Amino acid sequence: MATPLRSSAHAVNSGIPFGVRCCLALYSLAWRFTLPALKRNKRLAEGWPARILAEGPLPQADVWIQAASGGEAYLAWELLRHLPDQLPQGAQPPRVLVTTFTSQGLSVLEQARAELAGKVELLPAYFPFDLPGLMRRALASVRPKAVVLLETEIWPGLLAACRDAGVPTLLLNGRMTEKSLSGYTRLPWFWRPLAPARVLAVSAGDAERFAKVFSLESAGQMPNIKFDRLRFDAAPAHSELAALLPPPEIAPFEGVPFVVLGSVRKEEEPEVLNMVRGLLAQHPGVVIGLFPRHMQRVCIWERLLREAGIPFALRSETPGTVAPGTVLIGDVFGELGAAFSLARACFLGGSLAPLGGQNFLEPLAHGLTPVTGPSWSNFAWVGEEIFDQGLVLRTHDWQGALRGLSALVKSPPPRQEIRARAESYAKSHRGGAVAACQAVAEYLICA
């Protein structure tokens, strides 16, 4: 059974200062003015009744976990896989409400619910909008023993509701950038009374930043749960994409080299175009797979390549083999992984401009040494050692990225060796899911 919430009389004396409550009232007012505009947002309109609790109360649960989107939903899934192992033998499967903003997150949670059936009663739902009054209603219906926030899910309405009701909050797998820190520390007096009961961050730097925001003596550390999810199994079978590459590209390192430029962002398009020119000049027979991060940039790439006089073809409109020296524009969703399995070398975008980088770990699962630019803050949790060990090639600019790709085209390392080294690296950094479960289990057992 979940722990009863404290009485409303106690809530009035919960320790939240009057000035903070005034700010929360203004915050609630801002939400109410913003809701009509949010309803016109296609992404938020989906599940709208659930987001405002118009469909009824959220279900009662032992724990409430907030997972922003698909990525965090996978983290919640990994955490819940290990949770039963931390509970007393013979304990009833815990009821866990996991909320998310997105339909993608809900889809992931539905898959998790099916896998965890009999071990954890997972209850997926949309996260209500963070109006303080709405959050008080939500918390009153869930009646959890603890609320878990993943990564950077710092919501003042929910934190205040938990503080008023005497429900402990845990911020796990915590991450915070310097940019986010500068925003939060503008109102240090506001955040301090809302501090979670416990913070476990994924690095010393992140822990220090959380401690500054919430005026904690210190924040704890834990391994990143994302390492527990990483798998470096053999690459999947080649898709129909392979049929478009010049023979004999049956074995990826034979025949015409296929080079992937993946998740390219708008802000770095001029530099990537220079890389395309350089690759074709140094390796005239290469085929370049160009995968924009956002599909609306496909037409822009058609124009850029046409103006540069570079032969190109759209993946969706290519009936047969492309000629050597062609740029194949990836305009079909979900094929980047298949492209990695066929490539001899690859570059990951979002890294030549200060955008934080894109996922350079996926190519490792396909036995590729990824090349990235200087911007990689989105994946700082992976650790500098991944570069020191030569698993990922980090460069300072597009010229360096071009040199790295060219070297890999000429002499790519064995795929199996790369996969084995990447797996070893991940194993040495695992344990985050167990650490998170131990923190949650303390509240389930002691409540």
Secondary structure, 3 states (H helix, E strand, C coil): CCCCCCCHHHHHCCCCCHHHHHHHHHHHHHHHHHHHHHHCCHHHHCCHHHHCCCCCCCCCCCEEEECCCHHHHHHHHHHHHHHHHHCCCCCCCCEEEEEECCHHHHHHHHHHHHHHCCCCEEEEEECCCCCHHHHHHHHHHHCCCEEEEECCCCCHHHHHHHHHHCCCEEEEEECCCHHHHHHHCCCHHHHHHHCCCEEEECCHHHHHHHHHHHCCCCCEECCCHHHHHCCCCCCCCCCHHHHHCCCCCCCCCCCCCEEEEEEECHHHHHHHHHHHHHHHHHCCCCEEEEEECCHHHHHHHHHHHHHHCCCEEEHHHCCCCCCCCCEEECCCCCCHHHHHHHCCEEEECCCCCCCCCCCCCHHHHCCCCEEECCCCHHHHHHCCHHHHCCCCEECCCHHHHHHHHHHHHHCCCCHHHHHHHHHHHHHCCCCHHHHHHHHHHHHHHHC
